[in-house]
Amino acid sequence: QVQLVESGGGLVQAGGSLRLSCAASGRTFSSYAMGWFRQAPGKEREFVAAVSNSGGITDYADSVKGRFTISRDNSKNTVYLQGDSVKPEDTGVYYCNADLATGSRYWGKGTLVTVSS
């Protein structure tokens, strides 16, 4: 089992920045990949970014590429999502997830980000 707790959501003005954190517990953090997804009102959950277990490989959705940065600190069991030049369409509930080598995937409960225009 992996427990994930997101934090850092809130109200951000368009053009500003956000920084989300996700603290993990329950398994060896450095053994699994982590990711961020988001769900806007009335829409399906969508992929935002992912980082490999070591932090050396990252991947981004086209919609956030060049604006968002995912990183992790394995000494703190935490993954981060830094978003710059945010837009109203970045509004949504942001979820972090853990992808284990066993194929199991775990989710946090999410943190709401609202970008005002």
Biopython code that builds the backbone (N, CA, C, O; Angstrom):
import numpy as np
from Bio.PDB.StructureBuilder import StructureBuilder

atoms = [
    (1, "GLN", "N", (0.831, -1.205, 0.000)),
    (1, "GLN", "CA", (0.000, 0.000, 0.000)),
    (1, "GLN", "C", (0.859, 1.247, 0.000)),
    (1, "GLN", "O", (1.917, 1.296, 0.628)),
    (2, "VAL", "N", (0.387, 2.250, -0.714)),
    (2, "VAL", "CA", (1.041, 3.555, -0.743)),
    (2, "VAL", "C", (-0.010, 4.603, -0.405)),
    (2, "VAL", "O", (-1.107, 4.600, -0.962)),
    (3, "GLN", "N", (0.334, 5.489, 0.504)),
    (3, "GLN", "CA", (-0.557, 6.593, 0.836)),
    (3, "GLN", "C", (0.035, 7.879, 0.269)),
    (3, "GLN", "O", (1.229, 8.145, 0.403)),
    (4, "LEU", "N", (-0.825, 8.670, -0.367)),
    (4, "LEU", "CA", (-0.394, 9.908, -1.016)),
    (4, "LEU", "C", (-1.241, 11.067, -0.519)),
    (4, "LEU", "O", (-2.466, 10.971, -0.455)),
    (5, "VAL", "N", (-0.584, 12.157, -0.171)),
    (5, "VAL", "CA", (-1.296, 13.338, 0.304)),
    (5, "VAL", "C", (-0.787, 14.572, -0.433)),
    (5, "VAL", "O", (0.372, 14.964, -0.300)),
    (6, "GLU", "N", (-1.686, 15.175, -1.217)),
    (6, "GLU", "CA", (-1.326, 16.379, -1.968)),
    (6, "GLU", "C", (-1.549, 17.635, -1.125)),
    (6, "GLU", "O", (-2.373, 17.651, -0.211)),
    (7, "SER", "N", (-0.800, 18.679, -1.454)),
    (7, "SER", "CA", (-0.981, 19.977, -0.800)),
    (7, "SER", "C", (-0.508, 21.065, -1.749)),
    (7, "SER", "O", (0.178, 20.797, -2.735)),
    (8, "GLY", "N", (-0.890, 22.304, -1.430)),
    (8, "GLY", "CA", (-0.422, 23.449, -2.193)),
    (8, "GLY", "C", (-1.431, 24.060, -3.126)),
    (8, "GLY", "O", (-1.136, 25.057, -3.784)),
    (9, "GLY", "N", (-2.616, 23.487, -3.201)),
    (9, "GLY", "CA", (-3.628, 24.059, -4.069)),
    (9, "GLY", "C", (-4.172, 25.369, -3.530)),
    (9, "GLY", "O", (-3.897, 25.752, -2.393)),
    (10, "GLY", "N", (-4.945, 26.048, -4.357)),
    (10, "GLY", "CA", (-5.543, 27.300, -3.946)),
    (10, "GLY", "C", (-5.881, 28.155, -5.144)),
    (10, "GLY", "O", (-5.981, 27.664, -6.269)),
    (11, "LEU", "N", (-6.056, 29.440, -4.894)),
    (11, "LEU", "CA", (-6.406, 30.389, -5.942)),
    (11, "LEU", "C", (-5.156, 31.072, -6.461)),
    (11, "LEU", "O", (-4.360, 31.604, -5.688)),
    (12, "VAL", "N", (-4.988, 31.053, -7.781)),
    (12, "VAL", "CA", (-3.822, 31.658, -8.417)),
    (12, "VAL", "C", (-4.312, 32.546, -9.550)),
    (12, "VAL", "O", (-5.255, 32.199, -10.261)),
    (13, "GLN", "N", (-3.671, 33.684, -9.711)),
    (13, "GLN", "CA", (-4.025, 34.560, -10.818)),
    (13, "GLN", "C", (-3.359, 34.085, -12.098)),
    (13, "GLN", "O", (-2.247, 33.557, -12.078)),
    (14, "ALA", "N", (-4.047, 34.277, -13.199)),
    (14, "ALA", "CA", (-3.471, 33.917, -14.494)),
    (14, "ALA", "C", (-2.133, 34.631, -14.669)),
    (14, "ALA", "O", (-1.985, 35.813, -14.359)),
    (15, "GLY", "N", (-1.170, 33.871, -15.176)),
    (15, "GLY", "CA", (0.174, 34.395, -15.327)),
    (15, "GLY", "C", (1.063, 34.155, -14.129)),
    (15, "GLY", "O", (2.277, 34.352, -14.197)),
    (16, "GLY", "N", (0.469, 33.734, -13.042)),
    (16, "GLY", "CA", (1.218, 33.460, -11.818)),
    (16, "GLY", "C", (1.756, 32.050, -11.788)),
    (16, "GLY", "O", (1.834, 31.369, -12.810)),
    (17, "SER", "N", (2.128, 31.624, -10.586)),
    (17, "SER", "CA", (2.755, 30.323, -10.419)),
    (17, "SER", "C", (2.042, 29.494, -9.363)),
    (17, "SER", "O", (1.385, 30.028, -8.468)),
    (18, "LEU", "N", (2.183, 28.190, -9.484)),
    (18, "LEU", "CA", (1.687, 27.284, -8.458)),
    (18, "LEU", "C", (2.780, 26.280, -8.128)),
    (18, "LEU", "O", (3.646, 25.992, -8.953)),
    (19, "ARG", "N", (2.728, 25.764, -6.938)),
    (19, "ARG", "CA", (3.643, 24.708, -6.540)),
    (19, "ARG", "C", (2.887, 23.715, -5.681)),
    (19, "ARG", "O", (2.432, 24.030, -4.582)),
    (20, "LEU", "N", (2.767, 22.530, -6.199)),
    (20, "LEU", "CA", (2.074, 21.459, -5.500)),
    (20, "LEU", "C", (3.075, 20.456, -4.961)),
    (20, "LEU", "O", (4.139, 20.239, -5.541)),
    (21, "SER", "N", (2.718, 19.855, -3.850)),
    (21, "SER", "CA", (3.540, 18.809, -3.251)),
    (21, "SER", "C", (2.685, 17.573, -3.029)),
    (21, "SER", "O", (1.473, 17.662, -2.833)),
    (22, "CYS", "N", (3.327, 16.445, -3.062)),
    (22, "CYS", "CA", (2.651, 15.179, -2.779)),
    (22, "CYS", "C", (3.582, 14.338, -1.917)),
    (22, "CYS", "O", (4.650, 13.921, -2.365)),
    (23, "ALA", "N", (3.176, 14.093, -0.691)),
    (23, "ALA", "CA", (3.972, 13.298, 0.237)),
    (23, "ALA", "C", (3.507, 11.846, 0.194)),
    (23, "ALA", "O", (2.310, 11.564, 0.259)),
    (24, "ALA", "N", (4.459, 10.937, 0.083)),
    (24, "ALA", "CA", (4.146, 9.513, -0.027)),
    (24, "ALA", "C", (4.637, 8.757, 1.201)),
    (24, "ALA", "O", (5.620, 9.139, 1.835)),
    (25, "SER", "N", (3.939, 7.694, 1.515)),
    (25, "SER", "CA", (4.356, 6.804, 2.597)),
    (25, "SER", "C", (3.854, 5.397, 2.313)),
    (25, "SER", "O", (2.907, 5.204, 1.551)),
    (26, "GLY", "N", (4.495, 4.427, 2.930)),
    (26, "GLY", "CA", (4.016, 3.063, 2.848)),
    (26, "GLY", "C", (4.891, 2.114, 2.060)),
    (26, "GLY", "O", (4.838, 0.907, 2.299)),
    (27, "ARG", "N", (5.679, 2.597, 1.147)),
    (27, "ARG", "CA", (6.596, 1.755, 0.380)),
    (27, "ARG", "C", (7.877, 2.542, 0.163)),
    (27, "ARG", "O", (7.936, 3.733, 0.467)),
    (28, "THR", "N", (8.902, 1.884, -0.361)),
    (28, "THR", "CA", (10.156, 2.566, -0.654)),
    (28, "THR", "C", (9.942, 3.553, -1.794)),
    (28, "THR", "O", (9.763, 3.160, -2.947)),
    (29, "PHE", "N", (9.963, 4.830, -1.457)),
    (29, "PHE", "CA", (9.586, 5.865, -2.414)),
    (29, "PHE", "C", (10.437, 5.826, -3.670)),
    (29, "PHE", "O", (9.920, 6.016, -4.771)),
    (30, "SER", "N", (11.720, 5.586, -3.526)),
    (30, "SER", "CA", (12.620, 5.619, -4.676)),
    (30, "SER", "C", (12.457, 4.426, -5.609)),
    (30, "SER", "O", (13.182, 4.318, -6.598)),
    (31, "SER", "N", (11.528, 3.537, -5.316)),
    (31, "SER", "CA", (11.352, 2.356, -6.155)),
    (31, "SER", "C", (10.239, 2.508, -7.183)),
    (31, "SER", "O", (10.061, 1.620, -8.017)),
    (32, "TYR", "N", (9.486, 3.600, -7.151)),
    (32, "TYR", "CA", (8.381, 3.730, -8.088)),
    (32, "TYR", "C", (8.294, 5.114, -8.715)),
    (32, "TYR", "O", (8.705, 6.125, -8.145)),
    (33, "ALA", "N", (7.731, 5.103, -9.930)),
    (33, "ALA", "CA", (7.500, 6.352, -10.649)),
    (33, "ALA", "C", (6.321, 7.096, -10.035)),
    (33, "ALA", "O", (5.459, 6.507, -9.382)),
    (34, "MET", "N", (6.307, 8.410, -10.263)),
    (34, "MET", "CA", (5.235, 9.251, -9.747)),
    (34, "MET", "C", (4.688, 10.124, -10.867)),
    (34, "MET", "O", (5.381, 10.401, -11.845)),
    (35, "GLY", "N", (3.463, 10.547, -10.720)),
    (35, "GLY", "CA", (2.880, 11.405, -11.733)),
    (35, "GLY", "C", (1.844, 12.350, -11.164)),
    (35, "GLY", "O", (1.400, 12.214, -10.024)),
    (36, "TRP", "N", (1.474, 13.311, -11.993)),
    (36, "TRP", "CA", (0.392, 14.243, -11.665)),
    (36, "TRP", "C", (-0.660, 14.170, -12.775)),
    (36, "TRP", "O", (-0.336, 14.138, -13.963)),
    (37, "PHE", "N", (-1.914, 14.146, -12.357)),
    (37, "PHE", "CA", (-3.049, 14.223, -13.261)),
    (37, "PHE", "C", (-3.927, 15.366, -12.772)),
    (37, "PHE", "O", (-3.756, 15.854, -11.655)),
    (38, "ARG", "N", (-4.862, 15.787, -13.604)),
    (38, "ARG", "CA", (-5.805, 16.813, -13.170)),
    (38, "ARG", "C", (-7.167, 16.550, -13.801)),
    (38, "ARG", "O", (-7.291, 15.908, -14.844)),
    (39, "GLN", "N", (-8.173, 17.072, -13.126)),
    (39, "GLN", "CA", (-9.539, 16.929, -13.631)),
    (39, "GLN", "C", (-10.248, 18.262, -13.509)),
    (39, "GLN", "O", (-10.479, 18.770, -12.412)),
    (40, "ALA", "N", (-10.586, 18.814, -14.659)),
    (40, "ALA", "CA", (-11.328, 20.067, -14.698)),
    (40, "ALA", "C", (-12.815, 19.778, -14.530)),
    (40, "ALA", "O", (-13.262, 18.664, -14.802)),
    (41, "PRO", "N", (-13.580, 20.763, -14.089)),
    (41, "PRO", "CA", (-15.025, 20.556, -13.910)),
    (41, "PRO", "C", (-15.678, 20.073, -15.198)),
    (41, "PRO", "O", (-15.522, 20.688, -16.253)),
    (42, "GLY", "N", (-16.401, 18.983, -15.105)),
    (42, "GLY", "CA", (-17.123, 18.454, -16.245)),
    (42, "GLY", "C", (-16.276, 17.703, -17.251)),
    (42, "GLY", "O", (-16.769, 17.310, -18.308)),
    (43, "LYS", "N", (-15.004, 17.499, -16.933)),
    (43, "LYS", "CA", (-14.107, 16.809, -17.862)),
    (43, "LYS", "C", (-13.501, 15.578, -17.214)),
    (43, "LYS", "O", (-13.573, 15.393, -15.999)),
    (44, "GLU", "N", (-12.902, 14.741, -18.048)),
    (44, "GLU", "CA", (-12.241, 13.541, -17.541)),
    (44, "GLU", "C", (-10.864, 13.896, -16.976)),
    (44, "GLU", "O", (-10.271, 14.921, -17.313)),
    (45, "ARG", "N", (-10.397, 13.035, -16.132)),
    (45, "ARG", "CA", (-9.054, 13.195, -15.580)),
    (45, "ARG", "C", (-8.030, 13.055, -16.711)),
    (45, "ARG", "O", (-8.148, 12.173, -17.561)),
    (46, "GLU", "N", (-7.029, 13.934, -16.707)),
    (46, "GLU", "CA", (-6.028, 13.901, -17.762)),
    (46, "GLU", "C", (-4.621, 13.931, -17.191)),
    (46, "GLU", "O", (-4.376, 14.473, -16.112)),
    (47, "PHE", "N", (-3.715, 13.344, -17.932)),
    (47, "PHE", "CA", (-2.308, 13.297, -17.560)),
    (47, "PHE", "C", (-1.695, 14.693, -17.635)),
    (47, "PHE", "O", (-1.981, 15.459, -18.555)),
    (48, "VAL", "N", (-0.850, 15.014, -16.660)),
    (48, "VAL", "CA", (-0.133, 16.281, -16.655)),
    (48, "VAL", "C", (1.378, 16.051, -16.788)),
    (48, "VAL", "O", (2.020, 16.594, -17.687)),
    (49, "ALA", "N", (1.933, 15.244, -15.886)),
    (49, "ALA", "CA", (3.380, 15.037, -15.891)),
    (49, "ALA", "C", (3.724, 13.768, -15.130)),
    (49, "ALA", "O", (2.945, 13.291, -14.304)),
    (50, "ALA", "N", (4.904, 13.228, -15.419)),
    (50, "ALA", "CA", (5.378, 12.040, -14.725)),
    (50, "ALA", "C", (6.888, 12.110, -14.563)),
    (50, "ALA", "O", (7.583, 12.777, -15.330)),
    (51, "VAL", "N", (7.377, 11.415, -13.557)),
    (51, "VAL", "CA", (8.827, 11.371, -13.299)),
    (51, "VAL", "C", (9.199, 9.940, -12.912)),
    (51, "VAL", "O", (8.463, 9.264, -12.192)),
    (52, "SER", "N", (10.338, 9.502, -13.398)),
    (52, "SER", "CA", (10.803, 8.150, -13.097)),
    (52, "SER", "C", (11.217, 8.034, -11.635)),
    (52, "SER", "O", (11.302, 9.034, -10.922)),
    (53, "ASN", "N", (11.473, 6.809, -11.200)),
    (53, "ASN", "CA", (11.782, 6.597, -9.786)),
    (53, "ASN", "C", (13.035, 7.334, -9.334)),
    (53, "ASN", "O", (13.128, 7.759, -8.183)),
    (54, "SER", "N", (13.999, 7.486, -10.238)),
    (54, "SER", "CA", (15.236, 8.185, -9.876)),
    (54, "SER", "C", (15.142, 9.688, -10.089)),
    (54, "SER", "O", (15.973, 10.448, -9.591)),
    (55, "GLY", "N", (14.124, 10.112, -10.831)),
    (55, "GLY", "CA", (13.999, 11.526, -11.172)),
    (55, "GLY", "C", (14.681, 11.904, -12.463)),
    (55, "GLY", "O", (14.613, 13.058, -12.886)),
    (56, "GLY", "N", (15.340, 10.949, -13.098)),
    (56, "GLY", "CA", (16.110, 11.268, -14.284)),
    (56, "GLY", "C", (15.323, 11.382, -15.575)),
    (56, "GLY", "O", (15.807, 11.943, -16.558)),
    (57, "ILE", "N", (14.120, 10.853, -15.572)),
    (57, "ILE", "CA", (13.285, 10.893, -16.774)),
    (57, "ILE", "C", (11.952, 11.543, -16.434)),
    (57, "ILE", "O", (11.297, 11.168, -15.462)),
    (58, "THR", "N", (11.563, 12.511, -17.236)),
    (58, "THR", "CA", (10.286, 13.191, -17.030)),
    (58, "THR", "C", (9.493, 13.200, -18.331)),
    (58, "THR", "O", (10.047, 13.043, -19.419)),
    (59, "ASP", "N", (8.198, 13.386, -18.193)),
    (59, "ASP", "CA", (7.311, 13.434, -19.342)),
    (59, "ASP", "C", (6.198, 14.419, -19.029)),
    (59, "ASP", "O", (5.778, 14.543, -17.879)),
    (60, "TYR", "N", (5.717, 15.124, -20.059)),
    (60, "TYR", "CA", (4.714, 16.151, -19.857)),
    (60, "TYR", "C", (3.630, 16.091, -20.931)),
    (60, "TYR", "O", (3.879, 15.688, -22.067)),
    (61, "ALA", "N", (2.449, 16.493, -20.553)),
    (61, "ALA", "CA", (1.396, 16.702, -21.539)),
    (61, "ALA", "C", (1.764, 17.921, -22.375)),
    (61, "ALA", "O", (2.404, 18.852, -21.886)),
    (62, "ASP", "N", (1.361, 17.907, -23.616)),
    (62, "ASP", "CA", (1.675, 19.038, -24.500)),
    (62, "ASP", "C", (1.132, 20.350, -23.943)),
    (62, "ASP", "O", (1.730, 21.409, -24.133)),
    (63, "SER", "N", (0.003, 20.273, -23.258)),
    (63, "SER", "CA", (-0.649, 21.483, -22.763)),
    (63, "SER", "C", (0.145, 22.196, -21.671)),
    (63, "SER", "O", (-0.088, 23.377, -21.415)),
    (64, "VAL", "N", (1.080, 21.495, -21.023)),
    (64, "VAL", "CA", (1.848, 22.122, -19.938)),
    (64, "VAL", "C", (3.346, 22.154, -20.229)),
    (64, "VAL", "O", (4.117, 22.720, -19.454)),
    (65, "LYS", "N", (3.751, 21.566, -21.315)),
    (65, "LYS", "CA", (5.180, 21.496, -21.635)),
    (65, "LYS", "C", (5.759, 22.904, -21.742)),
    (65, "LYS", "O", (5.197, 23.770, -22.414)),
    (66, "GLY", "N", (6.882, 23.119, -21.077)),
    (66, "GLY", "CA", (7.515, 24.430, -21.082)),
    (66, "GLY", "C", (7.016, 25.357, -19.987)),
    (66, "GLY", "O", (7.614, 26.403, -19.736)),
    (67, "ARG", "N", (5.916, 24.977, -19.329)),
    (67, "ARG", "CA", (5.361, 25.812, -18.244)),
    (67, "ARG", "C", (5.405, 25.098, -16.887)),
    (67, "ARG", "O", (5.566, 25.738, -15.849)),
    (68, "PHE", "N", (5.262, 23.777, -16.905)),
    (68, "PHE", "CA", (5.234, 23.001, -15.660)),
    (68, "PHE", "C", (6.512, 22.176, -15.551)),
    (68, "PHE", "O", (7.097, 21.767, -16.554)),
    (69, "THR", "N", (6.928, 21.945, -14.316)),
    (69, "THR", "CA", (8.089, 21.114, -14.050)),
    (69, "THR", "C", (7.770, 20.146, -12.918)),
    (69, "THR", "O", (7.337, 20.555, -11.840)),
    (70, "ILE", "N", (7.987, 18.873, -13.171)),
    (70, "ILE", "CA", (7.817, 17.860, -12.133)),
    (70, "ILE", "C", (9.196, 17.494, -11.593)),
    (70, "ILE", "O", (10.164, 17.397, -12.347)),
    (71, "SER", "N", (9.272, 17.296, -10.294)),
    (71, "SER", "CA", (10.531, 16.894, -9.677)),
    (71, "SER", "C", (10.210, 16.070, -8.436)),
    (71, "SER", "O", (9.068, 16.026, -7.978)),
    (72, "ARG", "N", (11.222, 15.429, -7.911)),
    (72, "ARG", "CA", (11.017, 14.622, -6.715)),
    (72, "ARG", "C", (12.247, 14.702, -5.834)),
    (72, "ARG", "O", (13.368, 14.900, -6.303)),
    (73, "ASP", "N", (12.005, 14.542, -4.545)),
    (73, "ASP", "CA", (13.079, 14.492, -3.562)),
    (73, "ASP", "C", (12.929, 13.163, -2.831)),
    (73, "ASP", "O", (12.089, 13.024, -1.941)),
    (74, "ASN", "N", (13.739, 12.203, -3.209)),
    (74, "ASN", "CA", (13.599, 10.868, -2.631)),
    (74, "ASN", "C", (13.990, 10.830, -1.151)),
    (74, "ASN", "O", (13.615, 9.901, -0.435)),
    (75, "SER", "N", (14.733, 11.821, -0.698)),
    (75, "SER", "CA", (15.085, 11.866, 0.726)),
    (75, "SER", "C", (13.917, 12.355, 1.574)),
    (75, "SER", "O", (13.888, 12.163, 2.790)),
    (76, "LYS", "N", (12.942, 12.999, 0.901)),
    (76, "LYS", "CA", (11.767, 13.519, 1.610)),
    (76, "LYS", "C", (10.483, 12.793, 1.226)),
    (76, "LYS", "O", (9.400, 13.145, 1.693)),
    (77, "ASN", "N", (10.608, 11.776, 0.373)),
    (77, "ASN", "CA", (9.428, 11.022, -0.083)),
    (77, "ASN", "C", (8.357, 11.941, -0.655)),
    (77, "ASN", "O", (7.166, 11.776, -0.388)),
    (78, "THR", "N", (8.801, 12.909, -1.442)),
    (78, "THR", "CA", (7.884, 13.925, -1.938)),
    (78, "THR", "C", (8.119, 14.200, -3.420)),
    (78, "THR", "O", (9.255, 14.245, -3.890)),
    (79, "VAL", "N", (7.026, 14.382, -4.136)),
    (79, "VAL", "CA", (7.087, 14.799, -5.533)),
    (79, "VAL", "C", (6.437, 16.173, -5.630)),
    (79, "VAL", "O", (5.497, 16.482, -4.897)),
    (80, "TYR", "N", (6.948, 16.990, -6.542)),
    (80, "TYR", "CA", (6.494, 18.371, -6.685)),
    (80, "TYR", "C", (6.020, 18.632, -8.111)),
    (80, "TYR", "O", (6.430, 17.965, -9.061)),
    (81, "LEU", "N", (5.152, 19.613, -8.224)),
    (81, "LEU", "CA", (4.749, 20.112, -9.529)),
    (81, "LEU", "C", (4.793, 21.630, -9.471)),
    (81, "LEU", "O", (4.008, 22.261, -8.763)),
    (82, "GLN", "N", (5.715, 22.205, -10.219)),
    (82, "GLN", "CA", (5.846, 23.651, -10.322)),
    (82, "GLN", "C", (5.206, 24.088, -11.622)),
    (82, "GLN", "O", (5.557, 23.589, -12.692)),
    (83, "GLY", "N", (4.273, 25.012, -11.536)),
    (83, "GLY", "CA", (3.617, 25.513, -12.724)),
    (83, "GLY", "C", (3.816, 27.012, -12.828)),
    (83, "GLY", "O", (3.527, 27.744, -11.881)),
    (84, "ASP", "N", (4.298, 27.473, -13.953)),
    (84, "ASP", "CA", (4.509, 28.896, -14.201)),
    (84, "ASP", "C", (3.628, 29.353, -15.368)),
    (84, "ASP", "O", (3.179, 28.546, -16.182)),
    (85, "SER", "N", (3.396, 30.649, -15.425)),
    (85, "SER", "CA", (2.550, 31.217, -16.490)),
    (85, "SER", "C", (1.232, 30.452, -16.591)),
    (85, "SER", "O", (0.805, 30.065, -17.679)),
    (86, "VAL", "N", (0.603, 30.242, -15.449)),
    (86, "VAL", "CA", (-0.621, 29.438, -15.429)),
    (86, "VAL", "C", (-1.750, 30.150, -16.152)),
    (86, "VAL", "O", (-1.778, 31.375, -16.264)),
    (87, "LYS", "N", (-2.686, 29.334, -16.643)),
    (87, "LYS", "CA", (-3.804, 29.830, -17.427)),
    (87, "LYS", "C", (-5.113, 29.368, -16.772)),
    (87, "LYS", "O", (-5.105, 28.411, -15.998)),
    (88, "PRO", "N", (-6.210, 30.019, -17.065)),
    (88, "PRO", "CA", (-7.496, 29.563, -16.511)),
    (88, "PRO", "C", (-7.786, 28.102, -16.833)),
    (88, "PRO", "O", (-8.428, 27.411, -16.042)),
    (89, "GLU", "N", (-7.325, 27.630, -17.975)),
    (89, "GLU", "CA", (-7.569, 26.225, -18.330)),
    (89, "GLU", "C", (-6.731, 25.249, -17.514)),
    (89, "GLU", "O", (-6.896, 24.037, -17.651)),
    (90, "ASP", "N", (-5.837, 25.752, -16.670)),
    (90, "ASP", "CA", (-5.109, 24.890, -15.742)),
    (90, "ASP", "C", (-5.927, 24.605, -14.475)),
    (90, "ASP", "O", (-5.496, 23.841, -13.611)),
    (91, "THR", "N", (-7.085, 25.213, -14.377)),
    (91, "THR", "CA", (-7.961, 24.994, -13.224)),
    (91, "THR", "C", (-8.420, 23.543, -13.154)),
    (91, "THR", "O", (-8.764, 22.935, -14.167)),
    (92, "GLY", "N", (-8.419, 23.000, -11.940)),
    (92, "GLY", "CA", (-8.906, 21.645, -11.744)),
    (92, "GLY", "C", (-8.409, 21.060, -10.436)),
    (92, "GLY", "O", (-7.657, 21.690, -9.693)),
    (93, "VAL", "N", (-8.844, 19.853, -10.180)),
    (93, "VAL", "CA", (-8.325, 19.107, -9.033)),
    (93, "VAL", "C", (-7.099, 18.340, -9.517)),
    (93, "VAL", "O", (-7.161, 17.591, -10.491)),
    (94, "TYR", "N", (-6.006, 18.538, -8.831)),
    (94, "TYR", "CA", (-4.745, 17.899, -9.192)),
    (94, "TYR", "C", (-4.512, 16.700, -8.281)),
    (94, "TYR", "O", (-4.572, 16.800, -7.056)),
    (95, "TYR", "N", (-4.245, 15.569, -8.918)),
    (95, "TYR", "CA", (-4.015, 14.318, -8.199)),
    (95, "TYR", "C", (-2.595, 13.823, -8.465)),
    (95, "TYR", "O", (-2.111, 13.889, -9.595)),
    (96, "CYS", "N", (-1.941, 13.336, -7.436)),
    (96, "CYS", "CA", (-0.689, 12.652, -7.701)),
    (96, "CYS", "C", (-0.946, 11.142, -7.681)),
    (96, "CYS", "O", (-1.885, 10.666, -7.043)),
    (97, "ASN", "N", (-0.105, 10.415, -8.382)),
    (97, "ASN", "CA", (-0.257, 8.968, -8.403)),
    (97, "ASN", "C", (1.105, 8.301, -8.317)),
    (97, "ASN", "O", (2.126, 8.888, -8.676)),
    (98, "ALA", "N", (1.100, 7.098, -7.848)),
    (98, "ALA", "CA", (2.298, 6.282, -7.755)),
    (98, "ALA", "C", (2.105, 5.044, -8.616)),
    (98, "ALA", "O", (1.083, 4.364, -8.516)),
    (99, "ASP", "N", (3.076, 4.755, -9.454)),
    (99, "ASP", "CA", (3.033, 3.582, -10.329)),
    (99, "ASP", "C", (4.097, 2.593, -9.889)),
    (99, "ASP", "O", (5.290, 2.835, -10.071)),
    (100, "LEU", "N", (3.671, 1.486, -9.314)),
    (100, "LEU", "CA", (4.611, 0.489, -8.831)),
    (100, "LEU", "C", (4.977, -0.498, -9.922)),
    (100, "LEU", "O", (4.220, -0.691, -10.874)),
    (101, "ALA", "N", (6.113, -1.110, -9.787)),
    (101, "ALA", "CA", (6.571, -2.096, -10.769)),
    (101, "ALA", "C", (5.637, -3.304, -10.834)),
    (101, "ALA", "O", (5.622, -4.029, -11.829)),
    (102, "THR", "N", (4.873, -3.513, -9.790)),
    (102, "THR", "CA", (3.922, -4.628, -9.770)),
    (102, "THR", "C", (2.716, -4.368, -10.670)),
    (102, "THR", "O", (1.927, -5.272, -10.944)),
    (103, "GLY", "N", (2.582, -3.108, -11.132)),
    (103, "GLY", "CA", (1.417, -2.742, -11.918)),
    (103, "GLY", "C", (0.357, -2.032, -11.119)),
    (103, "GLY", "O", (-0.613, -1.525, -11.682)),
    (104, "SER", "N", (0.527, -1.988, -9.818)),
    (104, "SER", "CA", (-0.429, -1.276, -8.974)),
    (104, "SER", "C", (-0.261, 0.218, -9.125)),
    (104, "SER", "O", (0.850, 0.716, -9.306)),
    (105, "ARG", "N", (-1.355, 0.919, -9.049)),
    (105, "ARG", "CA", (-1.353, 2.377, -9.113)),
    (105, "ARG", "C", (-2.162, 2.899, -7.935)),
    (105, "ARG", "O", (-3.255, 2.413, -7.642)),
    (106, "TYR", "N", (-1.602, 3.893, -7.272)),
    (106, "TYR", "CA", (-2.271, 4.505, -6.137)),
    (106, "TYR", "C", (-2.503, 5.987, -6.413)),
    (106, "TYR", "O", (-1.751, 6.624, -7.151)),
    (107, "TRP", "N", (-3.559, 6.518, -5.806)),
    (107, "TRP", "CA", (-3.940, 7.909, -6.018)),
    (107, "TRP", "C", (-4.085, 8.639, -4.692)),
    (107, "TRP", "O", (-4.461, 8.053, -3.676)),
    (108, "GLY", "N", (-3.779, 9.937, -4.724)),
    (108, "GLY", "CA", (-4.106, 10.782, -3.603)),
    (108, "GLY", "C", (-5.540, 11.270, -3.748)),
    (108, "GLY", "O", (-6.220, 10.933, -4.718)),
    (109, "LYS", "N", (-6.001, 12.065, -2.783)),
    (109, "LYS", "CA", (-7.371, 12.561, -2.815)),
    (109, "LYS", "C", (-7.508, 13.848, -3.607)),
    (109, "LYS", "O", (-8.622, 14.290, -3.888)),
    (110, "GLY", "N", (-6.387, 14.453, -3.968)),
    (110, "GLY", "CA", (-6.423, 15.632, -4.816)),
    (110, "GLY", "C", (-6.366, 16.944, -4.074)),
    (110, "GLY", "O", (-6.692, 17.032, -2.890)),
    (111, "THR", "N", (-5.941, 17.971, -4.804)),
    (111, "THR", "CA", (-5.919, 19.338, -4.267)),
    (111, "THR", "C", (-6.415, 20.266, -5.373)),
    (111, "THR", "O", (-5.999, 20.146, -6.525)),
    (112, "LEU", "N", (-7.298, 21.182, -5.022)),
    (112, "LEU", "CA", (-7.954, 22.038, -6.005)),
    (112, "LEU", "C", (-7.104, 23.264, -6.323)),
    (112, "LEU", "O", (-6.636, 23.974, -5.432)),
    (113, "VAL", "N", (-6.922, 23.486, -7.608)),
    (113, "VAL", "CA", (-6.247, 24.687, -8.096)),
    (113, "VAL", "C", (-7.243, 25.478, -8.942)),
    (113, "VAL", "O", (-7.834, 24.942, -9.879)),
    (114, "THR", "N", (-7.424, 26.737, -8.610)),
    (114, "THR", "CA", (-8.300, 27.606, -9.382)),
    (114, "THR", "C", (-7.479, 28.770, -9.908)),
    (114, "THR", "O", (-6.868, 29.514, -9.141)),
    (115, "VAL", "N", (-7.474, 28.916, -11.225)),
    (115, "VAL", "CA", (-6.734, 30.017, -11.853)),
    (115, "VAL", "C", (-7.743, 31.062, -12.315)),
    (115, "VAL", "O", (-8.602, 30.787, -13.153)),
    (116, "SER", "N", (-7.627, 32.246, -11.766)),
    (116, "SER", "CA", (-8.549, 33.316, -12.117)),
    (116, "SER", "C", (-7.974, 34.170, -13.239)),
    (116, "SER", "O", (-6.768, 34.405, -13.316)),
    (117, "SER", "N", (-8.862, 34.620, -14.094)),
    (117, "SER", "CA", (-8.420, 35.426, -15.251)),
    (117, "SER", "C", (-8.434, 36.903, -14.918)),
    (117, "SER", "O", (-8.095, 37.730, -15.765)),
]
sb = StructureBuilder()
sb.init_structure("model")
sb.init_model(0)
sb.init_chain("A")
sb.init_seg("    ")
for serial, (resi, resn, name, xyz) in enumerate(atoms, 1):
    if name == "N":
        sb.init_residue(resn, " ", resi, " ")
    sb.init_atom(name, np.array(xyz, "f"), 0.0, 1.0, " ", f" {name:<3s}", serial, name[0])
structure = sb.get_structure()
